[in-house]
Amino acid sequence: MIEIEHLSKRFGESIVVDDVSFTVGEGEIAVVVGTSGAGKSTLLRMINRLVVPDAGRVLIDGQDTATIPEDELRHRIGYVIQGYGLFPHRTVAENIATVPRLLGWDRRRIAARVEELLDLFQLDPGEFAQKFPHQLSGGQQQRVGVARALAAKPALLLMDEPFGALDPVIRGKAQDDLLAIQRRLGTTIVLVTHDMNEAFHLGSRIAVMDQARLVQYAKPADLLTHPAEAFVEQLVGTAERPFRLLSLASVQDAMEPGSAEGDPITVSATLREALAQLIWRGRSALPVADAAGAPIGRISVDGILKHGRSLA
């Protein structure tokens, strides 16, 4: 658990972070959003003390980070920045091994961990371990950057605009990969982004910052249905709010008994995806299939709209 208590920071006469407090539960993804200059990145850097707060404190599993030696703290917290910060003259394997080497792991343990992470990120060790960063695509560099941050098995991962340099197609795949790996490892993540679609896709909870203040910290659905003030309402997008609500629910939530004609929609698809398919195919209903492809019900436009009204 991460507890952020009354953090504040000034640079000269400018208040960059103003009395910010929130808690991130174990295994959650907390996404920090806001306009440029709202204090998002400074807040993130205060968690691992790359920036020392003027007031307030950060507790990790009840321990004040100010009492932890800086080197030890940095080794316990993974950190990923935009551009990934890979060492250009080190191989992929050497990049991933950076923190384990600093911690004094033996060669066999390091090699096993590098291979494990390359497999986890779907990068064949035989093909990628000895490549250099310039030989990788942007998406591959991003995966190596996250793998390096996870190498020493940190309980907390900080990510500052990690997907900002990726094109939209690769970005979506990278987000899905992160979610899948996070669910598998149970890592607690605090991620900064300016992209609201990314925030709603990834966040267990979303922290909205404006002019150095935290104006709301809530689950995505609560942020959409009960924005705390006009700024939050503007940020989440009035016209987009119904569709974002549908993207937070799955087909299973609005599935009906019975059958329908046409190619099935998977039960794990979002209601937004299902509605798009129904409209695109000109259907009022489509069958729903489980992960094995077996039919288990149907989804209809009326059912989606009814469920959507219950969320609003």
Order of alpha helices (4+ residues) and beta strands (2+ residues): beta-beta-beta-alpha-beta-beta-alpha-beta-alpha-alpha-alpha-alpha-alpha-beta-alpha-beta-alpha-beta-beta-alpha-alpha-alpha-alpha-beta-alpha-beta-beta-alpha
